[in-house]
Amino acid sequence: MNPFPPRFLFSAALLLLAAPVGAAPLRIATDIPVTASIARQVTGDLAQVELLLDRAADPHDFQLRPSQVRALENADLLVWMGPELTGWLDRAAAQRGEEAQLALLDVAGVELRALTDDDSPAAEREGVEAHTDDHDNGHDHDHDHDHDHDHGSQDPHGWLNPENGRLWFATLADQLARLDPQNGEAYRRNAVAAQARLDATETEIRSLLASQEIGPFVTFHDAYGNFTAAFGLPDAIAITLGDASAPSAARLSEVRDRIAASGASCAFSETNQPARMIETVIDGTGLKLGPPLSPAGLDLPDDAALYNQMLLQLGQHIAACHDGED
Ligand SMILES: [Zn+2]
């Protein structure tokens, strides 16, 4: 038997052609698992993609360790959602050149839904005052942002609308092509393939959701407006606000009233959050508790497929909880 069949030689030649000549691969730092997945789908093997957020952490509230600060400094490009979601990168992003960072939520053409509680004073505050921070001295205003964005009442979980994901694949490919022109065509081809995969995922989710009668459902934090709008579902009822900060007693009681009036039949806790709060709120309501949702993909393997897997899993959990409803 020939130990080197022609196909093997052909593949080896292609690998040699694909390897960047004389240039180190780009290093890309990313904020949350979804962003890392988007970057990996566009770069393939042509760049090193690093995820900054710890798996057990809250995407809205994180502090970089010194080793992560160094990794970020050494990165050619920072891809992050933006100050509305991952404000812990705001300062680092501001220090980078325009082509050395990409804030996905700020890309022209991105569609964001208003937060579900848009008209509440608390929702007005969100995005200006990112969150209270219990790592330090207890002041609520330590993380005010100086940037002049005005996204205060928009839901920053924009990746839950696949339309935004498709736009970001193309935007990122264009930026990578400017940073690494030699591989520009490859990035653009990868982006087109990623868009097609996301189309297929979206179709699969639509058919899953169409198989059940899905009413409003209850969630841990106000993160699902972009998903429910994209997939034609009623707004979810969130127990905590868009930044996942702890709800007041008054809000909890208001939420219980809304649940009672809504005809909701399902509630979901969230990865990395205690289920106890959801359990307390739905106690005595007859709502079914579904599995924890993970809108940032924190419970999935950190690889290129994570974004699509996360969306699909969201659709599966929501459909399964409503299975058998009238
Ligand atoms: Zn969130």
Residues whose N, C-alpha, C, O or C-beta is under 5 A from the ligand:
A	BS01	ZN	A223 G242
